Structures are given as C-alpha cells and as structure tokens.
Amino acid sequence: MESSSFTLIDTPNDLDNFWRANKNAEWMGFDSEFMGEKRFLTSLCLLQVATRFGNYLIDPIVLKHIDPFLDLILVPFGINDDP
C-alpha cells in the first residue's frame, strides 16, 4: 500500500502559507468532517484538502477562523466579503 504525506495546518501562519502556496491552483478537492451528535449546532472538525501542490489537513477547531481557505473556494466563483 502506498502512503501519502500531508501537511497539518493548525496555526494562522500555517494557514497563510497554505493560501500562498495554493492561491493559483487550477483545482482543489476537499472533504469536511462535522460533529453533530448531541449538539444544537454542528461543529466543523476537520478539512481534508488536496491540490497539485500537496495534501493538507486543516484543524478548524484550533484555528477558529479559516478565512484564507474560504477565500480559495469562494473567490473563483465571484463570492467575497468586499462591499
């Protein structure tokens, strides 16, 4: 079995580096893991991301804000927070 390496992203600096490395990626695949059991609101627990530049695990529990990741998936569709 072939193993894949990944980069753990659990600091704001790591997330900024992820954004810089992938801002021009032609494609991105991602999967999200949520926990909703015994909760009123679901909680985002993990983001698994793959681009041609690497495989990443983003920890949104530690980071609290994942705006650089959201920019990568929203801006290409013309969605952003700018007025």
N, C-alpha and C positions, 0 to 999 in steps of 0.2 A: 504494500500500500504506500502510495506517495504522500508525503506530508506537505502541508502548505504553511508557510510562515505568515505571520500577521504582525501588525503594529498596534499596540494598545494605546488608546488615546484617552487619557484621564486627567489632563491638565489643560487650562486655557491655552498655554503656549503650544502644547501638542496639537490642539485643535486648529490653532492659527497655522501651524506648519502643514497640517493636513490640507487646509484650504489652499495655501500657496502651492503645494505640490499637485493639487488636483483641479485648480480653477480652469484649466484649459483641457481637461479630459474630455475626449469625444463621447465617452459612455460611462455610465456608473450603474452598478447593480447594488441594491441594498435590501436588507431584511430587518424588521424591527421585532423586538420581543417586549410584550406588555405583561403586567401582572394586574389582574382584575378581581381575583378571588377575595372575598370578604372585604371589598373596598367599595366606597361610593363612586370614586373616580379611579379610572385605571391609571397605572403608573408605567411610564416608559422606562424599561430596564436595560436595554442593550440595543445598539445599532451595529449591524454587520455590513461592511461596505467593501465592494470590490471595484477597482478601476484598473486600467492597464498599468498604472503606477504602483499598485500593491493591494494588499488585503488589510483591512482595518477593523478593529473593534473599538467602538466609541462607547464610553460609560457615561450616560446622561444622568445617572444618579449622583455621581461625584461632581460632574461639571455644572449641573443646574441649568446652564444656558448653552444651547447648541446652535446658535445663530450662524456661525460660519458654515456648518453642514447644511442648514436650511437654505442659505444663500445659494449653495451649489445646486440644489434641486429646484428652487423656485425661480431664480433669476432667468434661466434659459426659457422659461415659459412666460416671461414678462410680468412676473409677480414679485413685488418687493414692497418694502415699507415706506419708500420715498413718496412724499405728497405729490 
